[in-house]
């Protein structure tokens, strides 16, 4: 009897119950509908998204610390870890510079702010101060000093990723230097702590659909769809530029590592949709680290490159900043020369590195760029207040994919990538298993060379063992007439023939009829 096929409602219900992607997609659609129909109610749903982001952020610092310490210790080569860091910084600088150039080229070709003829004196510059909280971007020296922790507990309490990375590198180097003989319990303890963190992240991820619903409903309810008509050209240029940049990244990834970016997007579709829904790439960092590790990237490469990219590799923000600068200049009627645009690139190459974690950092970077040029009124930055939130999806997706590509590229560059496993995982031949659900493989105890199991005989015993004929049993080889095991010759043949006789094996012998 053929097995019964579940009905369509049952299949849909099972998919919604088991697939995080389906749950997040439904939450996204519901959030848009509620934000459009009941905007006042929708804005009250913002705490759902904010609470989820806070819970995930609480796990990021301990997770990064554990992954980096375990990665350094298991790799066993501190010099290799240093090479990974240096290669990652080189990749980040090349990628962000390319993103800035793509944005400038798109801005010059499309000129999204042309014809607006905005009077800067009528713009409310105080709105920018309210958005940024009166803060400022750190200088280069301040940025470097802030990356060095002044308190081990403070680095975790402030959730400063760079400080946690520095601490993790020092601890991993110390454990590697002391060796397992002096500190035999440190590495197992860190691994167990890592398992606990992944389990907590697994619990929090079950709330992801609620977070996406709350964040999407708040966005649509507060800004509506009217902003699309006002800034439609600017939005289209930014998203098209991001798509072109991702295509360039796809070519680079295929050339460097032989991996398809489209297959990686399909492999991480749940995380991508969650990041877009919550407008935060930090919410998916723990799960992205798991997926990159299971896709063949070595632990130390994942633990160092991905968190560092959150501060040094903001590709989507770089595209937005370059296009935004040209948009503001076109809107107020300022024509930037080639030399001034080169100055924009150089300024943004520096200011974009200190944007992570600073409230209103995009406006601070644009204000700093306008002040340095001296030809764009700083108050004109307020033109982007109405569209900045719409750009979050573009920035989040581009930043996240840019950092994941960097992990693959640097891992391949350092020889820390299992390319065969990566292709099998992205092709679906290997199924991703969340680390909070996968049992840890126990290392078998070391066995003395003198000990053998029934399946592991010594070579001398193997030479003495011989399989008897079909009706016999496995055991020592029958002795020949000369008393030597395994002897050959007529005596041995007679012995073998006698042993194989049916009569000697308890079977009746067939007697031929006369």
N, C-alpha and C positions, 0 to 999 in steps of 0.2 A: 504494500500500500504506500503510495507516494506521500512524503511528509506534507502536512498542511502549510500553506503559505500564509503568514500573518496578514491581516487586513491593513489597508492603508492608514487608518487612524492609529492602529497599534504601532506600525512602523514609525509614524511621525512622533508618537509619544515616546517610543524607545530612543529615537534620535535626539529628541529634546532632553531626555533624561541622561543620556550618556555622552553627548557631544558638546563640549564647551564652545566650539565654533558656532553651532546652531543656537545655543542659548544666548551668546553675545550678539549674534546677528538679529535675533528676535528682539532683544532688549534695545538694540540700536533703532530698529524700526518703531518700536513702541515709544521710545524717547522722542523721536522726531514728531510722531503723531500727537503725543501729549503736549509737547512744546508748541505745536502749531495751533491746537484746539483750545488748550487751557494754559496760556502763558503764565498767568499768575500762580497757578498751582505748580507749574513746571519749575519755576525759579526756586520754589521751596524744596525741590529734590536735590539741590546741589550738595548737601551734606553726605548723600549716599556716595557720590564720587570722591569727595574730599576725604571721607573716612577710610575708604579703601586705599587711597594713595598713602595715607598716613600709616596704615598697617603694613603695607608693603615696604615703605621706607624704613620702618623699624627693623626689618630683617635684612636689609641690603648690607649694612656695615659688617655684622657678624658673618654673613655669608661670604662676602669678598675676603675677609680676613682668613676664614677657614680654607677657602679654595686656593688662595695664594700660598699659604703656609704648606698645605698638603702638596700643591704642585711643585714648589721649590724642593721640598724634602724628597719627594718621589723621583723627581728628575735627577737629583744628585749632582747637578752641575750648576754652580752659581754663575759661572761665566756665560753659560747659555742663557740664563735668565736675564743677564745684563744685555746680551745681544738682542734678545727679544724686545726689551724696552727701547733700545736705540732704534731698531728697525721700525718699531711701532711709531715712534715720534717722526721718523722720516716719512713714513706712509701718511700719517695724519697731516703733515705740513703740505705734502704734495696734493692730497685729496681736497683740503680746504682751499688751497690756492686755485685748483681747478674749478671748484664750486663758485668761488668769487668771480672768476673769469667767465664762466657760463652765465652767471647772473648779469654781469655787465654787458655781455654781448646781447643777451635777450632784451635788456632794458634799452639799449641803443637802437635795436631793430624795431621793437614794438612801441617804445615811447608811451608807456601807459598813462603818464600824467600830462601829456601834451593837450593844450586847449582848455585846461581847467581855469587858468588865469586867477589864481587865488591871491587875495590880498593878505600877506602875513600879519599885518597889524590887527586884523580882525580875528585872528586865531587866539584861543585861550591857552597860553603857554603853561598856566598853572595846572592844567589837566595832566600834563606830562609829569610834573612834580608829584602830583597825587598818585599817578600810576607807578612811579619809581620809588615813592616813599622818601624822596629827597636824598637817595643814595648816590653812589658813584662806583664806577668800575675800578678795581684795584690796579695800581701800577705794576710794572714787571717785578720790581723788588718785593712789593707787598704780596703779589701772587705767589712768588717762590717761598717767601717766609710763611705765608699762610698754609702752604702745603706741608710744612714741617710741624709736627704736633708738639705742643708744649705740655700736654697731659695725655697719658695713655687712655684714661677714662673719658677725657674731654673729646677726643677724636670720635669716639663712638656716640657720646651724648649729643654732639653737634651734627652727627651724621655726615662728617666731612670725608668724602671718598678718598681724596688724595692723601690725607693724613692717615687714614686706615691702611691704605696701600703701603705707605712708608713703614708703618709699624709691622705690617705683615711681612714685608721684605726683610726687615731686621730680624724678626722672630724666626722666619724660615731659614735665613742664613745662619743664625745661632744654632738652631737644631741640627742643621747640616754640618756645622763645624764640630759640635760636640759628639755627634754620632749616636747611634742607637744604643751603644753600650752604656753611655753615661745618662742619657735621658730616654730610656726605653718606653716610657708610658706617655710621652708627650704626643707623638704622632697618632697613636690610637685614640687618645682623648680628643684631639682636634677633629679626627675623622668622625667620631661619634657625635661631637657637637655639630658638625656639618650635616649629619643625617637628621638631627633634631631640627635644625633650621629649615631644611628642605621639607620636613614633615609639616612644620608650621606654615610654610609658604603654600603647601598643598591645601591646607585648611582654608587659608585666606583666599586662594584662587576660586574657591567655590562661591565666593561673593562677587565675582567679577561681573556677572550679568546685572546685578543691582547697581554696581558702580557705573557701568556703561549707560544704563537707563537714566540714572540721576544726572550724569555729566551731559549727556546729549539733550535731555529735556531742558536743562538749565540753559544750554547754549542757544537752542532754537527759541526758547521762551524769552530770553533777554535780548537777543540781537535780531531775531526774526529772519525772514528771507529778503527783506527790503535792502539790506546791505549788499546783496549780490548785484542788484541793478546799479547801485552807486559806484561800487568798486569792482565791477565785473571784469573789466579789462586787466586791472592789476592782479586780481585773483587768477585769471586765466594765464597770464604771463608767468606768474610764480609757479603754478602747478605744472605748466608745460616745461618750464626750465628744470624743475625737479625731475620730471620724467626723462628729459634728455640726459641729465646728469646720471640718473640711475641706469640708463642704457649704456653710458660710458663705463660705469662701474661693472655692469654685466659683462662687457667685453673684456675689461681688465681681469675680472675674476676667472673668466673662461681661459684667458691666456696664461694667467699666473698659476692657477690651481686646477684648471680643467673641470670646473664645477659650474652648473647652470644656476644663475641667480633666480630665474623663474621657478625652478624646482625647489630652491630654498624658500622662496616666498610661499609656495604651496605647503612645504613642510612646516612652516611656522605661521600658517594662516590664523590660527587661534590667537597667538601672541600679537600678530600685526593688527588684527581687528580690535583686540583689547586695548592696545596702545592708541589706536585711532579714536576709540570710543571715549577713553579717559583723558586724551590729549597729554599723555605722559609716557615717556619711554622707560622711566624708572619702574613702573608697575610690572614690566615684563622682564626686567633684568635677571631675576633668579631663574625663571623658566628658560630664558634664552641661554643662560650659562649651561643649563642641563642639556639643552638640545645641541649646542655647539660641541660639548664634550662627547655626547653620544654619536655625533656626526664625524668623529675622527680627530678633532682638535685636542691637543695635549692639555692637561689641566693647567700647567703653569702659563701657557700662552693665553688660554681663555681667562684665567684669573687676573692677568696683568693687562692685556690689550683691551678687553671690553670695558672694564670700569674706567680705565684711563681715557678711553675714547669719549666718555660722557663729559669730559672737561676739555679735551684737546681736539676732538674731531666732530665739530658741529657743522656738518655739511649743509643741512637744510637751513640752519640759521644764517650761514654765510650767503647762500643764494638769496634769501629774503632781505638781508642787509644791503647787498649790492643793488638789487632791483629797487628796494625802498629808497635808497639814496638818490638814484636817478629819477624815481617817481616824484619825490619831493622837489628836486631841482626843476623838473619839467613843469610841475604844478605852479610854482612861483615864478616861472619865466626865466630861470637861470640856465645858461648853456655851459656845461662843463667841458673844458678842453681835455685833450688826451692826457696831458701831464697831470691835470687835476684828477682824472679818473685813475691814473696810476697811483696817485697819492691816496685815493680812496681804498684801493686794494691793499696798500701797505699798512694803512691805519687799521683796516678791518682784520688783517692778518694778526695783528697784536690784540685788538680789543675783543675779538671773538674767542680768544683762549680763556678769558676770565669771566665769561658770561654765565657759566653753570652755577645755579644756586642763588643768583642775584635777582631780586624782584625787579621786573621791568627791564631786564638786561638789554633787550633789543632796543628800547628807546634810549637807554644810556649810551649804547654803542653808536646809535644814529646821532645823538646829540653831540657826542665827542667828535664824530666825523664832521658834522656841520661846523662845529667850532674850529676844528683844525683847518678846514678849507677856507673859512672866512667869507664865503660868498653866499652861503645858504643861511637864512634866518633860523636860529635854533628853534623858535616857536613853531616853525613849519612842520616839525616832527609830529605835532598834534594831529596832522592829517591822517596818520596811520592808526589812531586810537580806535576808530570804528571797525577796522578790518583786521587788527592784530590777532584777535581770538580766532578768526576764520582761518588764519594761516597756520595755526597750531598743528593741524592734521598733516599738512605738507612738511613742516619742520620735523615733527615726530617721526614720520615714516622714513624720511630721507636720512635723518640722524641715525635711526636704529639700523637701517639696512647698511649705511655707510660703515658703522662700527662692526657689524657682523662680517661684512666683506673684508674689513681690515684684519679681523681675527683669522679668517681663512688665508688671506694673502701672507700675513706675517708668519703664520704656522707653516705654510708651504715654503716660504723663504728660509726658515730656520730648520726645515726638515722635521717639524713637529706635527705633521698632518698625515693621517692614514687616508690616503686618497681613495683607495678601494672601498674602505668602509663608508667614507663620505658619499660616494656615488651610490652604494647599495642603500644607504639610509634615505637619501633624497629620492631614489627611485621607488621606495616603498618595499624593498626586499627585506629590510630590517625594520621592525616596529619600534617606535619610540616608547619607552617605559619610564614614567616619572620616577625619579630616584627615591621619593618617599614610599613608593610601592615596590621597588625592586629590592630583593633581599641581597645583603652584602655577602660576597663570596668569602668564605673562610679560608685562610691559608693553611694547608695541611701541615702538621708538625714534621720537622725534619727527621729522617729515618737513618738509622745507622747503616753504614755500608754492609755490615755483616748480617743485617736482618733481611730476610726475603719473605715474600708472600707466596701463597700457592700459585699465583700467576706469574711470579717473577723468580724463576729458577736460575741458578748459577750456570755459566757456560759449561762447566764440567758435568753438571747433572743433565744438561740438555743433550750432551753427546752420549750419555748412557741410556737416555730414554728413547724408546722405540715403540712405535704404534704397531700392535699385533694385527693379524689379519682380521677379516670381517667378523668372524664369530668369536674372536678372542676379546680380551679386555686390555686396557691400557696398563702397562706395567713394565718391569724390567725386561730387557731383551732375553729370549731363551738362550740358554747356553748350548754351545755345540759339543760335539763328542770330545773335543780336546779340552773343554772346560773354559774356553775363552769366550767372553760375551761378544756377540756380533761377528764371530769367525765366519769365513767364507769357505767354499769348497764343497765336495760331495757330502761330507758329514753334516755340514750346515744345511744343505739342501734336503737331506733325509729328515733332519730334525724339523725343518719347516713344514715339509710335506706331512709328517706325522702329526704335527700340531694342528694342521688344517684339515685333518681327516674328520669327516662327519661322525664316525663312530666314537672317536675320542672326545667329541663334544656333546655326547649324549643324544645323538640323532641316529635314526636307523639308516643303515648304509644300503644303497640300491645295488642289488646283486643282479647282474645281467642274466637273462634267461638263455639256456643252451639253444 
